[in-house]
């Protein structure tokens, strides 16, 4: 199986530097163009699986295939921090978050909980996929969790990864397990 794990195109909230978790926003004009270039770069896929949020579903439609929704691929729940400018998050909150994967912002979700649900989604895809190429359209944090899953490492690694809007990460899965073929491809956007 080949997993093509892609981040949705840009939104106005992304462009303005805000934390964007469960807020359900649309792609902006740049994001729609990114989605088209992304799908053209990936080429043929057998299946498209998406987070339920609008920005991922809009990106997923660019592949021209039916879109399956998997709620486990939704972005991290930032709770009270959702929609807040990154610079407005208190330094002590960032420190706690980076030091402890069980930390959850008020009303939100921990990186550990996110990692568990993303690994379950990917395990389920891997169990039934055969030789398919599957586009997984999701968000920053689930992509980081997917890379941790493929590398067989813990969720602490997520703070050391940068995932650009409309980027491509390729993970092959064979009888020996997952293998990261590429990470954060963005040449199709240039």
QUIHU-V330535 format. One record per run of one state. SS is the DSSP state (h for helix, s for strand, l for the rest). FROM is the first residue (numbers start at 1). LEN is the number of residues. Records with the same first field share a line. If there is no record, write none. Layout:
BEGIN
SS=FROM-LEN / FROM-LEN
END
This chain:
BEGIN
l=1-1 / 8-3 / 16-2 / 19-8 / 28-1 / 43-4 / 51-3 / 62-5 / 70-1 / 74-5 / 82-3 / 89-2 / 100-11 / 129-4 / 139-1 / 152-3 / 161-7 / 175-2 / 186-1 / 190-1
s=2-6 / 11-1 / 18-1 / 27-1 / 47-4 / 67-3 / 85-1 / 133-6 / 168-7 / 177-9
h=12-4 / 29-14 / 54-8 / 71-3 / 79-3 / 86-3 / 91-9 / 111-18 / 140-12 / 155-6 / 187-3
END
